[in-house]
Amino acid sequence: MDEPNNRGVRMARALRPITTPRATAVLTVVLAAGLLPSVRAQAPPSPSRIAELSEQWVDPVTEAPPGTTYHLFETAARGKGTQGSYLVYLPPSYEKETARRYPVLYWLHGGFGNARQGAWAVNHLDEGIRAGLVPETIVVLPQALPVGWYVNSKNGKRPIEDVIVKDLIPHVDATYHTLARRDSRAIEGMSMGGYGALHLGMKYPDFFGTISSVAPAILQDLKDEPRERTFDTFGEDEAYYDANGPWTLARQNAPALTKGCAIRLLAGDEDARLRSAIVAFHELLTELGILHQFSEVKGAGHVYEDIVRGLPDGGFAFWRRAFSPSGAGPAGTDRPPR
């Protein structure tokens, strides 16, 4: 459903907005150093590099982008003594208002990416927070496997879904001043992360009150995705791919998704590979009676920044409404799904 004044998600950094020539120069250096990566399509790594990345639960780059900090957490879903990493952005009042609780946005990176891929999103949201356009929000950026799809792998070796839902989110709620409930818990992702946001949000509609999916890689047939991107998660099992895909989950959980879940689906009209699938998924949600915002940004391709920049209000109204006191609906659960 089109809602002209309700779009975009960009997240921000805990430093002042970049407005001065000196700050711009500093940002240029940061970009050159690879600490604030752009969410842009890149050529896939070599097979040996993919094999290495497929076990990279902890980002080896510990220097966090501006406004975020780097942390480790225990990943019990993988076994005793294992860890994962994440970045976190804390809003401006966090250190001073110690009794205050904040909503949380989980931002999921794309394929062959890492948590640092969300640095621009964090910077953008921070600008909205400081301008009074978005409620103060904690942003968590997990280091997920570069080709993990946010789905437990069929062979059981890579339980990325369980790591996020059963390990990371309880860790975040126990460590930070969060509003640990459905209506204050959001998930957003880009490309593979957009698939992940839909997969997790629609599989656990009583756990996430807000879902934002940007240029999601939601092709309906497994064979349409390059094998190197999918084999470690789905093998060559079309049925497993279908069962975990948002097309199936939307149909299965439509009754729950119609009860106060804020959903946003964004696409660039020049995203030649994914545009038709995203439009078709929008049509499916409409057919199922699942209220959502669908925005197609003219002149944007498969680039997060271009899609979000192309939204009339920078996407802030969506987050303002989702995290308002009357926002996404029933409180839901504060406990991770079993």
FIDOVEX-402397 format. One record per residue (C-alpha): residue number from 0; x, y, z. Coordinates in steps of 0.25 Angstrom, whole numbers, m for minus. Example, Ala and Ser with C-alpha at 12.3 -4.5 7.8 and 13.67 -1.06 7.14 Angstrom:
FIDOVEX-402397
+-----+-------+-------+-------+
| num |    c1 |    c2 |    c3 |
+-----+-------+-------+-------+
|   0 |    49 |   m18 |    31 |
|   1 |    55 |    m4 |    29 |
+-----+-------+-------+-------+
***
This chain:
FIDOVEX-402397
+-----+-------+-------+-------+
| num |    c1 |    c2 |    c3 |
+-----+-------+-------+-------+
|   0 |     0 |     0 |     0 |
|   1 |     6 |    13 |    m4 |
|   2 |     8 |    23 |     7 |
|   3 |    15 |    36 |     2 |
|   4 |    19 |    41 |    15 |
|   5 |    24 |    29 |    21 |
|   6 |    38 |    23 |    16 |
|   7 |    52 |    21 |    18 |
|   8 |    62 |    16 |    28 |
|   9 |    76 |    21 |    30 |
|  10 |    83 |    20 |    42 |
|  11 |    93 |    29 |    48 |
|  12 |   105 |    32 |    56 |
|  13 |   107 |    37 |    70 |
|  14 |   116 |    48 |    65 |
|  15 |   111 |    62 |    60 |
|  16 |   105 |    62 |    46 |
|  17 |   116 |    64 |    35 |
|  18 |   114 |    78 |    31 |
|  19 |   127 |    85 |    32 |
|  20 |   139 |    85 |    22 |
|  21 |   148 |    79 |    33 |
|  22 |   138 |    68 |    36 |
|  23 |   136 |    65 |    21 |
|  24 |   151 |    63 |    20 |
|  25 |   151 |    54 |    32 |
|  26 |   140 |    46 |    26 |
|  27 |   148 |    45 |    13 |
|  28 |   159 |    39 |    20 |
|  29 |   150 |    29 |    27 |
|  30 |   144 |    25 |    14 |
|  31 |   158 |    23 |     8 |
|  32 |   161 |    14 |    20 |
|  33 |   149 |     5 |    18 |
|  34 |   143 |     8 |    31 |
|  35 |   130 |    14 |    25 |
|  36 |   127 |     5 |    14 |
|  37 |   116 |     8 |     4 |
|  38 |   105 |    m2 |     2 |
|  39 |   108 |    m4 |   m13 |
|  40 |   109 |   m16 |   m21 |
|  41 |   122 |   m23 |   m23 |
|  42 |   128 |   m34 |   m31 |
|  43 |   127 |   m47 |   m23 |
|  44 |   140 |   m52 |   m16 |
|  45 |   148 |   m64 |   m21 |
|  46 |   144 |   m78 |   m16 |
|  47 |   155 |   m79 |    m6 |
|  48 |   151 |   m65 |     0 |
|  49 |   136 |   m70 |     0 |
|  50 |   140 |   m82 |     8 |
|  51 |   148 |   m73 |    18 |
|  52 |   137 |   m63 |    19 |
|  53 |   127 |   m74 |    22 |
|  54 |   133 |   m76 |    36 |
|  55 |   135 |   m62 |    39 |
|  56 |   125 |   m60 |    51 |
|  57 |   135 |   m50 |    57 |
|  58 |   139 |   m38 |    48 |
|  59 |   154 |   m37 |    48 |
|  60 |   153 |   m22 |    47 |
|  61 |   151 |   m17 |    61 |
|  62 |   152 |    m2 |    58 |
|  63 |   138 |     2 |    57 |
|  64 |   132 |    13 |    48 |
|  65 |   130 |    26 |    54 |
|  66 |   118 |    27 |    64 |
|  67 |   118 |    12 |    67 |
|  68 |   126 |     2 |    76 |
|  69 |   131 |   m12 |    73 |
|  70 |   127 |   m24 |    83 |
|  71 |   127 |   m39 |    84 |
|  72 |   116 |   m48 |    90 |
|  73 |   114 |   m62 |    93 |
|  74 |   108 |   m71 |    82 |
|  75 |   102 |   m83 |    90 |
|  76 |    94 |   m87 |    78 |
|  77 |   107 |   m91 |    71 |
|  78 |   113 |   m98 |    83 |
|  79 |   121 |   m95 |    96 |
|  80 |   132 |   m85 |    95 |
|  81 |   128 |   m79 |    82 |
|  82 |   126 |   m64 |    79 |
|  83 |   121 |   m54 |    69 |
|  84 |   123 |   m39 |    67 |
|  85 |   114 |   m27 |    65 |
|  86 |   114 |   m12 |    65 |
|  87 |   105 |    m3 |    73 |
|  88 |   101 |    11 |    72 |
|  89 |    95 |    18 |    84 |
|  90 |    87 |    30 |    83 |
|  91 |    91 |    44 |    88 |
|  92 |    84 |    44 |   102 |
|  93 |    88 |    29 |   105 |
|  94 |   100 |    32 |   115 |
|  95 |    93 |    43 |   122 |
|  96 |    79 |    38 |   124 |
|  97 |    82 |    25 |   130 |
|  98 |    68 |    21 |   134 |
|  99 |    62 |    23 |   120 |
| 100 |    59 |    11 |   111 |
| 101 |    61 |    11 |    96 |
| 102 |    55 |     4 |    84 |
| 103 |    65 |    m5 |    76 |
| 104 |    67 |    m6 |    61 |
| 105 |    75 |   m18 |    56 |
| 106 |    82 |   m15 |    43 |
| 107 |    85 |   m27 |    34 |
| 108 |    97 |   m25 |    24 |
| 109 |    96 |   m31 |     9 |
| 110 |   103 |   m43 |     3 |
| 111 |   118 |   m43 |     3 |
| 112 |   117 |   m31 |    13 |
| 113 |   120 |   m29 |    28 |
| 114 |   114 |   m21 |    39 |
| 115 |   122 |    m8 |    35 |
| 116 |   113 |    m8 |    23 |
| 117 |   102 |    m1 |    31 |
| 118 |   111 |    11 |    35 |
| 119 |   104 |    20 |    25 |
| 120 |    91 |    16 |    30 |
| 121 |    95 |    19 |    44 |
| 122 |   100 |    32 |    40 |
| 123 |    87 |    35 |    34 |
| 124 |    78 |    31 |    45 |
| 125 |    87 |    39 |    55 |
| 126 |    84 |    52 |    46 |
| 127 |    69 |    49 |    47 |
| 128 |    70 |    47 |    63 |
| 129 |    78 |    60 |    65 |
| 130 |    68 |    68 |    56 |
| 131 |    56 |    62 |    64 |
| 132 |    51 |    54 |    53 |
| 133 |    53 |    41 |    59 |
| 134 |    51 |    36 |    73 |
| 135 |    65 |    32 |    80 |
| 136 |    68 |    18 |    76 |
| 137 |    79 |     8 |    78 |
| 138 |    84 |     2 |    65 |
| 139 |    91 |   m12 |    65 |
| 140 |    98 |   m17 |    53 |
| 141 |   102 |   m32 |    54 |
| 142 |   113 |   m38 |    47 |
| 143 |   106 |   m49 |    40 |
| 144 |   112 |   m59 |    30 |
| 145 |   114 |   m53 |    17 |
| 146 |   106 |   m63 |    10 |
| 147 |    97 |   m68 |    21 |
| 148 |    84 |   m62 |    17 |
| 149 |    80 |   m61 |    32 |
| 150 |    75 |   m75 |    31 |
| 151 |    80 |   m87 |    39 |
| 152 |    87 |   m95 |    28 |
| 153 |    81 |  m108 |    24 |
| 154 |    93 |  m116 |    29 |
| 155 |    92 |  m110 |    43 |
| 156 |   107 |  m104 |    42 |
| 157 |   103 |   m90 |    41 |
| 158 |    91 |   m86 |    50 |
| 159 |    91 |   m71 |    47 |
| 160 |    76 |   m70 |    50 |
| 161 |    77 |   m76 |    64 |
| 162 |    90 |   m68 |    67 |
| 163 |    82 |   m55 |    64 |
| 164 |    69 |   m58 |    70 |
| 165 |    73 |   m67 |    82 |
| 166 |    87 |   m61 |    85 |
| 167 |    89 |   m47 |    80 |
| 168 |    76 |   m41 |    83 |
| 169 |    75 |   m46 |    98 |
| 170 |    90 |   m41 |    99 |
| 171 |    86 |   m27 |    94 |
| 172 |    74 |   m27 |   104 |
| 173 |    82 |   m31 |   116 |
| 174 |    94 |   m22 |   112 |
| 175 |    87 |    m9 |   108 |
| 176 |    75 |     0 |   112 |
| 177 |    65 |    m6 |   103 |
| 178 |    50 |    m6 |   102 |
| 179 |    50 |   m21 |   101 |
| 180 |    37 |   m23 |    94 |
| 181 |    31 |   m25 |    80 |
| 182 |    26 |   m11 |    78 |
| 183 |    40 |    m6 |    81 |
| 184 |    48 |   m16 |    73 |
| 185 |    51 |   m14 |    58 |
| 186 |    59 |   m21 |    47 |
| 187 |    64 |   m15 |    34 |
| 188 |    73 |   m20 |    23 |
| 189 |    79 |   m18 |    10 |
| 190 |    79 |   m28 |    m2 |
| 191 |    82 |   m42 |     5 |
| 192 |    80 |   m34 |    18 |
| 193 |    66 |   m30 |    12 |
| 194 |    63 |   m44 |    10 |
| 195 |    68 |   m47 |    25 |
| 196 |    59 |   m36 |    30 |
| 197 |    47 |   m42 |    23 |
| 198 |    50 |   m56 |    27 |
| 199 |    52 |   m53 |    42 |
| 200 |    42 |   m42 |    43 |
| 201 |    31 |   m51 |    36 |
| 202 |    35 |   m64 |    43 |
| 203 |    35 |   m57 |    57 |
| 204 |    23 |   m47 |    55 |
| 205 |    21 |   m47 |    71 |
| 206 |    36 |   m43 |    73 |
| 207 |    38 |   m32 |    63 |
| 208 |    28 |   m21 |    62 |
| 209 |    34 |   m14 |    50 |
| 210 |    41 |   m19 |    37 |
| 211 |    48 |   m11 |    27 |
| 212 |    53 |   m18 |    14 |
| 213 |    62 |   m10 |     5 |
| 214 |    64 |   m16 |    m9 |
| 215 |    62 |   m30 |    m4 |
| 216 |    68 |   m42 |   m11 |
| 217 |    55 |   m50 |   m12 |
| 218 |    56 |   m57 |   m25 |
| 219 |    46 |   m68 |   m25 |
| 220 |    54 |   m79 |   m31 |
| 221 |    67 |   m84 |   m24 |
| 222 |    73 |   m87 |   m38 |
| 223 |    73 |   m72 |   m41 |
| 224 |    83 |   m69 |   m30 |
| 225 |    98 |   m72 |   m33 |
| 226 |   102 |   m85 |   m26 |
| 227 |   113 |   m79 |   m19 |
| 228 |   103 |   m70 |   m11 |
| 229 |    94 |   m80 |    m7 |
| 230 |   100 |   m94 |    m6 |
| 231 |   105 |   m93 |     8 |
| 232 |    91 |   m89 |    13 |
| 233 |    82 |   m97 |     5 |
| 234 |    90 |  m107 |    m2 |
| 235 |    83 |  m109 |   m15 |
| 236 |    69 |  m112 |    m8 |
| 237 |    58 |  m103 |   m14 |
| 238 |    48 |  m108 |    m4 |
| 239 |    57 |  m103 |     7 |
| 240 |    59 |   m90 |     0 |
| 241 |    44 |   m88 |    m2 |
| 242 |    40 |   m92 |    12 |
| 243 |    49 |   m81 |    18 |
| 244 |    46 |   m70 |     7 |
| 245 |    37 |   m58 |    10 |
| 246 |    27 |   m63 |     0 |
| 247 |    24 |   m75 |     8 |
| 248 |    25 |   m68 |    22 |
| 249 |    16 |   m57 |    18 |
| 250 |     5 |   m67 |    14 |
| 251 |     7 |   m76 |    26 |
| 252 |     7 |   m64 |    36 |
| 253 |    m2 |   m54 |    29 |
| 254 |   m12 |   m54 |    41 |
| 255 |    m1 |   m49 |    51 |
| 256 |     5 |   m40 |    41 |
| 257 |    m8 |   m32 |    39 |
| 258 |    m8 |   m29 |    54 |
| 259 |    m1 |   m17 |    56 |
| 260 |    12 |   m20 |    49 |
| 261 |    19 |    m8 |    42 |
| 262 |    25 |   m13 |    29 |
| 263 |    32 |    m5 |    18 |
| 264 |    37 |   m10 |     5 |
| 265 |    47 |    m2 |    m4 |
| 266 |    52 |    m3 |   m17 |
| 267 |    60 |     4 |   m28 |
| 268 |    53 |     5 |   m42 |
| 269 |    66 |     2 |   m48 |
| 270 |    69 |   m10 |   m40 |
| 271 |    68 |   m19 |   m53 |
| 272 |    71 |   m32 |   m46 |
| 273 |    61 |   m31 |   m34 |
| 274 |    51 |   m21 |   m37 |
| 275 |    41 |   m30 |   m43 |
| 276 |    42 |   m40 |   m31 |
| 277 |    40 |   m28 |   m21 |
| 278 |    28 |   m23 |   m29 |
| 279 |    22 |   m37 |   m29 |
| 280 |    24 |   m38 |   m14 |
| 281 |    17 |   m25 |   m12 |
| 282 |     5 |   m30 |   m20 |
| 283 |     5 |   m43 |   m11 |
| 284 |     5 |   m35 |     2 |
| 285 |    m7 |   m27 |    m4 |
| 286 |   m14 |   m39 |    m8 |
| 287 |   m12 |   m45 |     6 |
| 288 |   m17 |   m32 |    13 |
| 289 |    m4 |   m30 |    19 |
| 290 |    m3 |   m14 |    21 |
| 291 |    10 |    m9 |    17 |
| 292 |    17 |     2 |    10 |
| 293 |    23 |     0 |    m4 |
| 294 |    32 |    11 |   m10 |
| 295 |    39 |    10 |   m23 |
| 296 |    50 |    20 |   m24 |
| 297 |    52 |    26 |   m38 |
| 298 |    66 |    26 |   m43 |
| 299 |    72 |    17 |   m32 |
| 300 |    78 |     3 |   m35 |
| 301 |    83 |    m7 |   m25 |
| 302 |    89 |     3 |   m16 |
| 303 |    84 |     6 |    m1 |
| 304 |    88 |    20 |    m1 |
| 305 |    82 |    24 |   m14 |
| 306 |    69 |    17 |   m10 |
| 307 |    68 |    24 |     3 |
| 308 |    73 |    37 |    m2 |
| 309 |    61 |    36 |   m12 |
| 310 |    50 |    36 |    m2 |
| 311 |    43 |    49 |     0 |
| 312 |    45 |    50 |    15 |
| 313 |    58 |    42 |    16 |
| 314 |    50 |    31 |    22 |
| 315 |    49 |    37 |    35 |
| 316 |    34 |    37 |    36 |
| 317 |    33 |    22 |    36 |
| 318 |    42 |    20 |    48 |
| 319 |    35 |    32 |    55 |
| 320 |    22 |    25 |    54 |
| 321 |    27 |    11 |    56 |
| 322 |    34 |    15 |    70 |
| 323 |    23 |    25 |    74 |
| 324 |    15 |    21 |    87 |
| 325 |     4 |    17 |    78 |
| 326 |    13 |    11 |    68 |
| 327 |    13 |    m3 |    62 |
| 328 |     2 |    m9 |    71 |
| 329 |     2 |   m20 |    82 |
| 330 |    14 |   m21 |    91 |
| 331 |    16 |   m36 |    87 |
| 332 |    27 |   m44 |    94 |
| 333 |    40 |   m40 |   101 |
| 334 |    45 |   m54 |   100 |
| 335 |    53 |   m60 |    88 |
| 336 |    45 |   m71 |    81 |
| 337 |    48 |   m85 |    85 |
+-----+-------+-------+-------+
***
